[in-house]
Amino acid sequence: MAHITKVEIFMVDLAPKVRRTDAIQSFDSQQTPFVRITDADGQSGLGYSYTIGQGGSAIMALLRDDLIGKLLGREAEEIGGIWFDLKRSINALAVGAVSSLALAAIDIALWDLRCKRAGLPLWRMLGGARQSVPMYTTEGGWLHIDTDTLVADALAAQARGFSGSKVKIGKPHLAEDRVRLQAVREAVGPDYEIMVDANQCFTLSEAKRRAAMLEHLDIAWFEEPMPADDVTAHAELAAGTSVPVAVGESMYSPSQFKDYLASGAASIVQVDVARVGGITPWIKVAHMAEAFNVSVCPHFLMELHASLVCAIPNAPWLEYIPQLDSLTRAGMRMEKGRAYPSDAPGVGIDWDMDVINAVRIEDFNAEVSA
């Protein structure tokens, strides 16, 4: 083992690769905080998290003022202890998005460092359950996209070997959502999965109405039908529909997932490694879901989640939303609609540091060293 001697933080702002809209927001930018941790042997690990549009400056301030200084002198291998101690040190801010996203960037950097020191890729370090995973695509299903284009994208994804397509719902009237989904189902046939995502826009009564419509179209799951903090409403919805209810991208601690699983309120867990606070809590949620016989289909961050879902046995799909191509030397490996995790030591992302250094936002650079 080797203790931590230096921590650096910096941030870049990524423009979305395509226009992305849903029932409650538009994805205008991806502010991306980074943490690099170096140990006494000179090995380093790089971690990151993200925000959709706003909040990156708050994460950077929390990292700079309250977290990274506490890493100096800690044994880098003691990841669980570090995560717990850091979370306890900002207990008044937890559970919340800013604290979890800051902790995630540190935690991912520590796992990257651990894997590099061990000479192992993350997916093997955490269990090595499989060597590839099927993908479904979200990139062609945004709410502003017209029906003909939705159909064309789903057919193109099907031809490329994808297992399914996600379509955003939440149009003002149920009939509008039905027309879009019916057109896609008729085009792709019965063997191709269609997922839908409401991005928390419905009341319970409206979610029930939409779920009844979704049953007739054999929809794979109904994602974020209502505000994520309403466990009781999700449990009532799940009990009354055959469509699996998917939640998780707007949850920030393992305990929140525990409440959903114990209440029977979720059939698909969409734990996001950045929003839940890093790899350390992510793997806890994945194992907890397995104990409840529930699948894990994580939200976004496919380049990192590819390694995580291949580490566990209960992850049937990976979401395809590419975002890091401009910051990496080589993208995630994909063949015939399947994703393959990197075999290189580390978390599996081949960062292009020359590009990253060139696009850093100078106001957010900070460093501490022993």
N, C-alpha and C positions, 0 to 999 in steps of 0.2 A: 504494500500500500504506500501511497505518497500523499502528503498533505497539500492543500490548495494554496498556491502562492500568488495567483493573479486572476482577476476577473475583469472582463471588459464588456461593456454594453454599447449597442448602437442600433439604429433603426432605419429601415427603408420603407418607402411607400409604393405599393404596386398597383397599377391600374388593372381592372378586371379584363380578362382576355376577350369576353363577349359582354354585351349588355345583360345584366342580371336583375330581374324584378320578381317580386312575389306579392302576396296579398297585403303586406304591411310595410315594405321597404324596397329601396333600390340599392344594389351593391355598387357604391361609387368608387371605393378604393379599398385596399388591404394594407393597413399600417402594420408593419411586421417588425416587432422588437426581437433583437438577437442578444444572446449571452454567450460569451466564450470563457471557459474555465480552464486554467492551466495549473498543473500540479508540479511538485518539486522535481520530478524527473523530466520535465519539459513536454510532457504529453498534454494535449488539449482536446476539449470537446466543445461542440457548438450546438446550442439549442435555440429555439425560436417559438413564438406564438403569434397571434394576429388579432386584429379587430376589423370589423366591417365598417369602414368609413371614419369612425371617430374613436377617441379614447387611448390612442397609442401614447400620447404625452403623459397621461396619468399612470400608465404602466411603467414607463421609463422613469418617472419621478419616484415611484415606489421602489423600483429596483435600485436606483441610485442612492436614495436617501435612507432606506430602511432595510434592505436585504443583502446587497452584494458584499457589504463590509463584514457581515456575519459569517461569510464563507471562508474568509482567510484563516488558515491554520487548521481547518477541518480536514479529516481524512476523506478523500474523495470517494472511496468505496462505500462509505457509510451513508448511502443515499436515503434510506428510509428514515434514519435519524435526522439527517439534515432537513428533509422535507417537513417532518413533524415539528422540529424546532423553529424553522422559519415560519410555518403557518401559525404556531403558537405565539410567535413574536409580534404578529400583526392580527391577533385574534379579534380585535375590535372591528376589523374590516372583513372578516370572513363570516358567512360564506358569501362570495360575490365574484362578479366577473373580473374586476381589475385585479384582485388578490390572486385568484386562480390563474389568470393569464400570466401574471408575473412569476408565480411559482412554477408554472409549466416551463417557461423558457429556461429557468435554472435547472429544473429536474431533467429535462431532455438533454441539456448539455452534460450533466453528470452521467446519464446513461450512455451518451455518445462516447464520453471519456472511458467509462468502464468497459464498453465493448471493444474499443480500440486497444486498451491495455491487455484485454484477454485475447485479442485477435479473432473475435467472433462477430458475426452480424447480429443485429438486435433480435431478429426473428428466431434465431437459434438460441441465443442467450436466454430468452424468455420461454422457451418450450419447444420450438420447432415442430409444430403440429402438421404443417403442410408446406408445400413448395410453391403454390400459386393459389389464386382465388378468383372466382368469376367477378366481373364488374357489371354494374348498371350505370347508365349515364344520366346526368341531370342537365347537361349543358344545352340541350335542345328543347327543354321543357318549361322555360320561364313564362311567367304569366302574360307578358305582353305579346308573345309569339302567336301568330294566327294559326288557325286549325290546319290549313294545308301544309304549313311549314313544320308544325308539330309532327304530322304524319310522315313527311319526307325524312325528318331527322330520325324518327323511330325506325323507319325501314332501313335507313342507312346504318344505324347502330346494330340492328338485327343482322344485317349482311356482314358486318365486321366481327360478329361473334359475341356481342354483348348479350347478357342474360335478361336485360330489362331496361326500361326507360322510366324516369320520374317526370311527372307532369304536375306543375303547380296549379292549385285550385284556389278558389276564393273569389270568383266572379260575383257580381252583385246578385245574380239569380242562379239557382241550382241548374236550371235548364241550360245556361251557358256552359257550365262545367260539364254537364252531361254530353252536349254536342261535341265538345273537344275530345273527351275521353272515348266516346262511342266511335268516333272517326279513327282514333288510334287503334282501338281494339279490333275493329273490322279490318284494318290494314295489316296488322301484325299477326292476327290469328290467335288461337287459344293458348298456344304454348310459350308465348313470350310474356314476361312479367311487366305489368304496369304498376308503378308506385305513384301515390299522390301525396302532396305536401301542402297543407293549409297555412303553415307558418303562424299558428296560434290565433287565427283571425275569427274563429266561430264562437258563438255561445253554445251551451250544451244542447239546447233545443235544435239549433241549426245544424250542429254536428251530427245529431241523430238523423235528421232529414238527409243530409249528404251521405251518411253511412249507408242508409237504405238504398240509395241510388248506386253507390259503389259496389254493393254486394252483387248486383245484377251484371256488373262488368268484370267480375272476378279479379278485383284489384288486390295486389299483393300486400299493401299496407296503407293505412291512413295515418299520415305523419303530422305531428303537432296540430291536432285539430283545434285545441283550445289553449289558453294561457298555461304555461308549463307548471306554474305553482299551484294549480288546482288539481290535486291528486284525486279527490273525491269525484269530481266530474269525469275524469278519465276512467276511473273504475266503473262508474255507471255506464258510460259509453261502451267500454270494452265488454261488459256483461251482456249488452243488448245487441251486439253485432258480431257477425262471423268474420268481418274484415279485421285483421290484426292491427292493433293500435301501436304506433311507433313514436317514441319520445326520447329525448336525451341531449340534443344539441344545446338546449337552453338550461341545462342543469350543471351545477358547479361543485358538487361534492358527492362522494360515494353514498352518504346518508340519504340524499335525495333519491338516488336510484333504489336504495333499500326500501323506502316508503312506497315507491311505485310497484316494485316487485312483490312486496308483502301484501299489497292491496289488490293484486291482480289487475293493475291499471295499465300495464304495458306488455305487449307480446313481442316487441322488437326494441332492443336497447341501442340507442344511437350515441353512445358516449363519445365525446370529442376530446382528444388527448390534450388540446390546449385549454379548452374551457373547463375541464374537470381538474386541472392543476398539474398535468404531466403524466408521464409513463407510470410512475409509482401508483397513483390512484386509479389510472386507467385499467391496469391489469387487475386490480382488486375488484373493480366493477365488472370486468369481463368474467372473472371467476365466480363472482356472486350470481351473475346472470346464468352461468352454466349450472349452478346449483339449483336454480329455479327452472331449468330446462327452457331457457329463453335465449334467442339468438342475439348476437351483437353485430350491428351494421353501422359502423361509425360515420359521423358527419364530417364531410370536407377533409382537407389535409391528406389527400390520397397518397402523397409521396412518403409520408411517415406512417400512415395507417396501413399501408401495404405490408410493412414488416410486422406490425402489431397483430393484424388479423391472421397472418400466417403463423403466429406463435400460439394461437388458441384453436380449439376444435369447433367452437360454436359460432363461427362467423361465415355465413353463406355468401355475402356479397361485399364488395368494396365500391364506394361511390366515386364515379369519374367526374371530377371537376379539376382540370389542370390549372395551376396557378404559378408554379415556381420555375417554369421553363427558362425564363429570362435570367434567373439567378443561379442556374446549375449548368454544369458541363455536359451532363447526360441525364435525360429524364427517366422517369420510372419505366421499367421494361414492361411492355405489353405485347401479347401475342394472341390473336384470335379471341379477343374479348376477355382475356385473363391477365391479371397483374402478377408480376413476379418480384419478390423482394430482393434487394441487393445482397450479394454474398460478401461484400467488402466489410471489414470490421467497422463498427459504428452503427448509427441509426438508419443508414441506408440512403442518405441524400448526398449527392456529389456536388457540393457547393462550389461555385466559381467565385473565389474570394476577390479576384481582380475586379469583377463586375460589381460585387457587393460593395467593395470599398469605394468604387467610383460613384455609387448612387446613395451612399449614406447621407442622412440628414444631419448636418454638422452640429446642430444645436443639441443633439441628444447623445453625443459620444461621452462616455465616462469610463474611468478605469480605477481600480484599487489594486494594490500589491503589497506583499509582506516585505 
